[in-house]
Amino acid sequence: MKIAIVGAGIVGCAIAHALLDEGHEVLILDKEGAGFGPSRGNAGWMAHTDILPIASPKILRQVPKFLLDPLGPLAIRPAYFPKLLPWLLRFVLAARPEAYEKSIQGIGALQQRALPAWTARAKRAGLETHIHHKGGLYAFTDRGAFEEAAGIARRQAEFGIRVEMVGPEELRQFEPALKDAFVGAAFHPDTAHISDPLALTLALFETALARGATFEKAQITTISTGERPALIGADGFQRVVDRAIVAAGAWSKPLATALGDKVPLDTERGYNVSFPGVTGLTTRPIGFEGHGFVMTPLESGLRIGGAVEFGGLEAAPNHARTRILYDKASRFVDGLPAFETGTLWMGFRPSMPDSLPVIGAASRNPHVVYAFGHGHYGMTQSTVTADLVAALVAGREPAIDLAPFSPQRF
């Protein structure tokens, strides 16, 4: 079949490969080009160990404290609050104990397949050198949180995720650049990180083109409900295909709405600072628990990023937030370069209130399949999502139950 993919981020490029595997004719459409969204500047962490949704009873208790600090780990721009209110109400519902447990099961089902799917895809595409298997650390400064992490480790073990709890001395042996501020860490020996998010996205895109996929630059504004979907854009652009995939990340909502699905998709604005050429300071990605940031040793340089800001797709970045991330990192890591030497970035994570992506057919056209809303895990979950989309297109039973990810679950 002829299949169009709307979106040339990491998810769309992974889907292109999965469809090419099955002999389809693949057309990739994007308003800019490959890797112009959050695939360009994410943390580069294959975070398949994360199984807990953001919406939880615990986070609800912390939200008021976070919102009192405009530069804290969670912020809502005041002008955006009325527009965000429906999403926030869904977030509160998702934090109820029963809903929270259901979200864990959905996330876990994806995460336990995420790294094997990436390993297989990288091997087939000749991209193994982009993925580094050196484990990952979550470092704790609070003893209560560290002890609580042992309980989380038991939940992770249910999904085959290995965790080793290490003390401060062993942590310093892992990463000598860390200062004496930590009570311990959770070490995930199977965690991987990548050479560079943009480099991997472009490599995946270019290898898809080499396999026969085609690309056209176009901003798709609507998709028809006909048996053969018509993808319609500005200036009279139109392409008629057998199937269409919506993988446009934070820009997917209008397309879904036109196809009868009012998905509560919004945008988490994430910030980072990268230091090109700074390598060797740390060996593996490190998450600083309770402090809202991570650090990743990319081949292109050291990257410090994190935070969640809700402000929509139009407001200018507030890089005072990035400076706060850097200042926090300097309290915990020796040898950081000066902030002024770094490259600043802000990206739009496509966020669902229950932390589960949208994977499934459109209400008004079963020949259109959604694959968006991965939040912090677009890089991690892209290839397993691609395999699930390919199964839906082929009419096969997917490897996991897709009910938790249904576009109609709200």
N, C-alpha and C positions, 0 to 999 in steps of 0.2 A: 504494500500500500504506500501511497504518498502521504507522509506525515509531516506536519509543521509543528515546530517547537517555538513557543513565544518565550524568549528569555535565553541569553547566552552567558549566564552565570555558571557556577560550578554544577548546579543541579541540572540545568538545561543541557550542558555539554555532556554530563554523564548519561542523561537519557538518550542523547543522540547516539552514543556508542551502544547502549543496550538495544536500541531499535535497529541499528546497522547490523548487529549480531544476527538479527532475525530476517535480514534481507530486505528491509524496507527502504524506500527512497526518503531521505530525511532533508528537510529544509529548516534551517535555524534562522529565526527572525529576532532582531533586537534593535531598540531605538538608537543604541550607540555602538556596541560591539562587544566582543568577549571580555568578561571580567571587569565591567565598569561599575558594578554594584559592590556589595559587601564582599564578594569573592576576591576583590582586589586587595582589601586591607584587613582581613580578619586575623585572628591571633595565630592561625596556622597549627592549631592543636586538633588532632583526631580524638575528640573528647568522647569516645564511646563508653567511658566509665561513668559518665553522668547519667543517672537514671531518675533524679528527683526533679519534678516540675517546679517552676518558679513559684506558682501559686500554691501556698501551703498554709496551714494554720499558724505556723511559726512566722512566716513572712508578713501575714496580716497584722500580727502584733508589733512588727518592726516598722511598718510603713509610715505611721505618723512621725516617728523619730527621723526616718530618712527624709521625709518631705520638709521637715523644719530646716534642713541643711541644703540650700540650693546647689551646692557643689558636692553633695554626698553621692553615694553609689546609686541612688535612685532619685530622679527628679522629674517633675512635670512642669513644663512651662505654663504659667498661669493662663495665658491667652488660649492655650490648647486644651485646658481642662474640660470645658463644656463638650468639646468634640470627642474627648476620650472617655467621657462618663459611661456610655454603653459598654465599652471594652472593660472598664474597671468593674462594672457590675458583673460581667461574665467572669472576670478574674476572681471576684469574691466567691461566686458560686463554685468555681473550679477548686477553690481552697478548702471546701468542705471535706471532712475526712473521707467519705465514701468516694467522692469525685477525685480526690487526691490519689487514693489508692488505684483507681481505674487509670488515671494518667500515668502512674508509675508502671503499670503493666504494659501500657501502650508504648511508652518511651523505651522500656527495657526490651521489648520485642524488636524494636528497630536497632537499638544500640548493640545488642549481642550479635547482630548480623552485619553491623556497619564496617568493622575493620576487616573481617574476611571478604566482604564484598569489594572493599578498596584494594586489598592485596591481590585478589583475582583480576580486577580491572587493570591495575598498574602493570601486572605481569603481561596481560594480553596486549596492552597498549605500549609496552616498552618504557614505562615510566617509573620503574622501581627505584631509581636513584633519587626521585623526589621525596620519598618517604623514609624517615629515619626512625628506627625502632630502639629507642633508648629509655623508654619509660617516662613517667610523669610524676610530679610531686604536688601534693596539696599541703602547704606548710601552715602551722597553727601557732598563734601567739597566745591564745586563750586555752587554758587547760580544760575547762568545761566543754568547749567546742571540740577539743581533741578527743576527749573521752566519748563524746556523743558520736564522733566519726566511727568509732568501733562498731556501733549499732548499724550505721549506714553501710559499713563494709559487709555486714551479714546480709543486708538486702541486696547488695551488689553481687554477692556470691550466688544468689538465687539465679542470676542471669549469666553465670560463668565468668564473672569479672574478678580477677585476682587483685587483692589488696594486701600490702604489708605495712603494719604500723611500726614506725621507727622513732627512736628517741632523738634528742638534740645532737648528741655526739655523732651518731650515724648519719644524721641529716647533713652535718658539716662535712663529713667525708664524701657524701654525694655531691655537695655543692659548696666548696670552700669560700665562695664569694658571699655567702649568706652571713649576716651578722648574728651575734649571740642574742637573738630576740625571740627564739622559737622554743616551744615546749615539745615539739615533735612534728611528725608529718605522716601523711598517708602516701605510700609509694605504690604506684600502679606499674608493675613491670612490663605489661603488655601494651601500654600506651605508646602511640606514635605521634610524631609531628612531621611537618613537611618543610621542604627547602624554602618555599616562598608561595603564599597563596596565589598571587597573580601569575607567577611562573607556571604553577601547576595547572591553573585554569586555562591559560593560553596553550599549554602543551596538550591538554585534553581536547581543546577546541581544534587545534591544528591537526592533531592525529585523526579527529573525526572528519575533517575536510579531506585529508589524505585518503581516507577510506571511502570517500564518495559523497559525503554530506555537502550541502551547499549553504551559503549564507547570504542573506539580504538585509540591508539596514532599513528598518521600517518600524514606526511606532504604531502598533496595532491598537485600535480604539474599540473594536467590537468584533465578535465572532457570531456568525449566523446560526440559526437553529435548524438549518436544513440538513438533510441526510448526509450531504457532503459539505462540511463546514466551510464557509467563506470567511477568510480573515481580512478585515477591512481596516485600512489606515488612512492617514492624511494624504492629501493631494491625489485622491483617486486610487490609491494602492489597494489591490485586491488579489488574493490567491485562494483558489478553491482546492481543497485537499480531501483525502479520505478520512483522516483523523487529525485532531489538533491537541496539543499538550500546552497547558498554561503553566509555565515555570518562570514567571516574571517577578518573583520575590515580592517585595513591598509594593510593587506596582500592579499586582494581580487582582486586587479587589474590584475595580470597575468592570473588568472582564467577567468575573464571577457573578457580579450583580446583574449584568445584562443577560446572563444565562440562567437567572432564577435562583441564585444562591447568595443570601445575605450573610456572608461569612464575616465574623468579627476580627478582621485582620487589621492590625495597626503596625506602627513602626517604632522599634527601639533604636534610638540613635546611639551608636557606640563610638568611642573615641580611642585613639592610640597615638603614640609617638614612636618612631622608628629611627634607629641610628645606623645608617648605611656603613658597612665595612667593619662594624664592631662585632667581632665574633670571638668565641672562646671564653667569654666571661662566665657563662653557665653552659651546662651540657644538655639539659632537657628542659621542657616547659615546666614552669612552677606557677601554681595558683596560690595566692596569699589569702587564706580563708579569713573572712570577716572584714577584709579591707577592699574588696571590690575590684581587684585587678589581677592580671596574669602577666607573665613574662616568658617570651619564647625566643630561643636562639636560632633564628632563621639564617640560612646561608647568605642572604642579602644583608643581614645585620640584626641587631637586637631590637625586639619589639615589646613595648609595654602598653597594655591596653585594657579596657574594661568599661565599667559604669553603664548605667541605663538611663537614658533621658527620653521622655516622651514630648515631642514637639512637632511631629508631622514631617512632611517631605519638603517643606518650603523654607522654614526658618534657617538662618545662617548658623554655622557652628559656633559653639561657645568653648573656645579652647582653654579657658580658665579651668575647665573640667580636666583637660589633658594635663595641665600643669599640676593639678592636685594629684593625679595618678603618679606622675613622675616624683613629686615630693614624697609621697608615701613610699615609693620604691626605694628612694635614696635613704630612707630610714632603715631599710632591711637588707640592702645589697651594697657591698663595697665596689668601688671602681666604676660607677656609672659615668658616662660622659656628660658634659654640660647640656642642660635642656635645650639651649639655644642652637646646638649643633644637630638637633633631631628634625625629622620630617613629620609634620602633623597631618592627621587624617581623621575624618568622621564619616561613618557609613550607616546605612539604613538596614537594620535587621528586620525581616518580615515576621512579626510576632503575633502568635495566637494566645489567648488568655489561659488556655489549659496546657500550653507548651507542646502540643501535638500538631504536626503539620497536617495540611489538607491533601489527602491522596484519594482520588475517586472521581467518578463521572459526574458531569454537570447535570443539573435537574432537567433542563430544557433540551439537552442534546447529549445522548449517551456516547456520541462519537467525539466528545471533547473530554479530556481527562485533566484534572488538576494535580499539580505537584508543587505546592508552595507553602510558606508559613513555617519554615524550619527554625526560625529564631536564631539562637546561638549555634545551631548544629547543622547549618547548610553544608559546610565542607564535610563534616563527619558523616552525615546521613545521605549524601548525594547519590552514591553508587547503589546503596541498598534501595533507595527510593526509585532509582532508574530500573532496577530489576523488577520491582513491583509494578511500575507503570508498563513495562514491556509485557508482563503477564496479563494485565488488564486489557491491553490492546489486542493481545492474541486470544483473549477469551479463556485463558487458563486460570486455574485456582492459584491465587497468590500464595507465597510461602508463609504468610502470617494473616491473621484475621484483620481486615482493613476497616472494620466497623468503628474502632476508636478514632480513625482518621477521616471519617466520612464528611463530605461537605455539608451534609444535611443533619449533622449531629446537634446543631444548635436550635 
